[in-house]
Amino acid sequence: MAVNTIEEESVRKAAVLPDNLCSTDDESGVSLNYILSPTFVEPEGYQWFVLRVPYGKEREVAASIQSPTLFSYAPVQTLALVRNGKRAFVEKSALPNMFFAYAREQELLYWQERPIVLKNHTDWQPGQLRFMYDHTRKNDQGYDRKMTVPFEQMRHFIRVTMQHDEHVRIYLNDAFSAKQGDYVEVIEGKFAGVRGHVARLHGQTCVLVNLDGICVASTAYVPKAFLKKINL
């Protein structure tokens, strides 16, 4: 399905790195396809961090700090619109002022202290890239821990949100209250491999991927025959 959007190039850069930046022979680089591969081995010291930036700049900043050793992911939601009698698809930031970065903490501290050059915002200032903090956990010094997302949670979240499907939705935790059922794996279709809790939203069966304390991603409709219960 083709997606027509004014900011398509920026979205693509924020979502995918070229495949040749990483392979199974070189664990120092990071790419989307490699991260999603079942053979992926996490490089030592890497974590998924949650970062905040001023509203509306999340995709540009995510694209600007990408490197062979840092992968950033700014999820989008696909919206269906009717323009001049024709149906078109536009992608909008799913989590305004927030994105995810898979890196060593020291590399993100480096970007936090230096100017980030944005194509359309020459007024960008250093220090505006900020970590989110988990107020429920303390570090060894007694301060709130930087918020991180477990690798497997993030892998399934990306599998859902990379689909450019208008029926995929992302909800902030405080705005979501649907009842969640069994923990399942999708075994067929474009969401194959995704694990999460089954639920019914808007009268249809879907699978929810929870990023604890942040958001919930919902697949589009998944037939019950495509689901396999997983015993935790």
N, C-alpha and C positions, 0 to 999 in steps of 0.2 A: 504494500500500500504506500503510495507516495504521500509525503507530508509537505504541504505548502505553508511556509512560514517565513516571515521577513527575517527572523534571526536564526534560520536553519543552520548556517555555517557555524555560528557561535555555539549552538546546541551540540552539534556533532563533535566539535573540538572538546567540549566539556564532558562528553559522554564516552568517547572512544579514542584510544591511542593507536597509532599504526601497529599492526601485528609484529613487524620486524624489530620493535623496540624490546621485545622480550621473547625468550624461548626457553625450553627445558634445559638448555646448555648454559644459560646465563641468568641466574637468579637475582642479579642486581637491578634488572629493569622490571617495569611493571606495565602490563597491558590488560585490557578488559578480557579478551579471549583467554589469556593465560590465567588470570585470576579465577575465571569460571571453569577452567579445565579441572577434571577430577584428579589429574596428576600434579596439580599445583602444590608446591611446598612453600610455606610461608617463610620469607627471609627473616633472619634473626632481628628482633627489635621492632619489626613493623606492627602497626596497629591501625585500625580504622578510627580516626578522630572526627569529631563533629565540630565544625567551625562556623563562626558567625561573621557576617560582613554587613555593611549598610544595605538597606532594602533596595532590591532591584539590581544589585551588582554581583549576585552570587554566581551566575554562569560565566560572566566575564572574568571574575577573579579565579574561579576554578580552572578556566582555560589558560589563564596567564601563568599559573604556577606549575603547570604540568611539566614533567621532565622524565627522562628514562628511569629515575629512581623515586618518583612521586606520582601517584595516580589520584586524580580528583574526580569526584562524581557529583554532579548537580542534577538531581532527578527532575524530570518534566512531566506534565500531564498534557495529554492530547485532547483538545476540545474540537467538537464538530460545529461549524458555523455555516450559515447560509448567506452567501454574498452574491448579489445580482441574480438570485434564483438558482445559484449553483452551490453545491455542498463543498466546503473546503475544511481543511484541518489546520489548526494552529496550536503550537506548543507553548505552554506557559510554565514558569517555574512552579514546581509542586511544593517547595518549601522556601518561600520568600525569606531572604537574608540568611540562609543556611545551606551548607553543602558538606560533603564528606571527603576526607583525604586519607589515603592509605600510604603511610610513610613512617619513618622514624621521627620521634618527637623533635629531635634536634634540628631536622630539616625544616619543620614547620616553625620552630622558634626563629630560624634564620629569616624566613619570609615575613614573620611578624615584625621584624625589626628593620625591614628595608622597604623602599618605595616599590609598589607594584604598578607597572605601566599598563594602563588600560587604553585601548584604542579610542574610545569615545568619551573618556573621562580624564582629562589632563589634571584635574584637581585632586586626584587620589593622593592620600597622605599615608605615610607609614604608621603602623600601630592600629590600623583599622581592621586587621585580620585578627579575630579573637577566638580563643578556645571556648567551647561550652563546658560547663562544669556540672558534675553529678553531686548534688547537695545531700545525697543519702550516703555517700562513702567518703572517708577521709584517708589521706595519705599518711606516711610515717611522721610527717611534721604536724599533723592535725588539721591540715587544710583540705578543702573539697578537692576531690580527684578530677582531673580532666576527663570529660565524658568520652568513652570509647564504645564501639559496637563490636560484639563478638563476630569473628570472621564468618562463621556459618550463617548467622542471621543476615549479615550484609550480602553474602553471596546469593541467598534466596531473594532478598529485597531487590537486588540488581536484576536478577532473572525476571522478576515481575515487572519492574518499572522501565526496563529497556525496550519493551514491546511496541511502544508508540501506538497503543490501543486506546481508543476513546472511552472504553469501559473500565480501564484500569484506573483506580483512584487511590490517592494518598490522603490520610486523615491525621491531623495532629491528635495526640493521645487524649488531650482534654476535650476534644470535640467528637469522640467516638465511644459508643457504649453498646455496640451490638453483642449479642450472646455468641460465644465461641464454643465450638464443639470439639470433636476428636482431632488429634494431631495426625495429619495425613501427608502423603506424597502424591503429587500428580504424576501419573505414569504414561500419559499420552497427550498429544496436542502440543501447542506452542509453549505451554507452561510446564512441560514435562521436566521432572527433576526438582521442581519447587516443593518445599516442605513448609507447612504452616497449619493453622487451625481452620477447619471447615466452618463455614457460616452461611447464613442466607441474608443477602442484602437486596433490597428492592425485588423480593420474590424469587431471586435466583441463587443457585449454589455457587459459592466462590471459595477461595482459599485466602486466608489472611496471614501476612508476614508481619510480625511485631518487631519493631526496634524499641526495646524497652526504654521508657521515659522520653521518647521522641515522637514516633508516629507509627501508623499502621498502613501497610500497603495491601490493597485488595486486587486480586486477579479479576479478569472478566469471567463470564459464566464458564463453569467447568462441569461437564456431565458427571454424575455420581459414578458411572462406570469407569471413569478415568482416575478415580481416587483409591488409594490403598492406605488403610489405617496403619500407623506406626506406633508401636508400643514404646513409651518413654521409660 
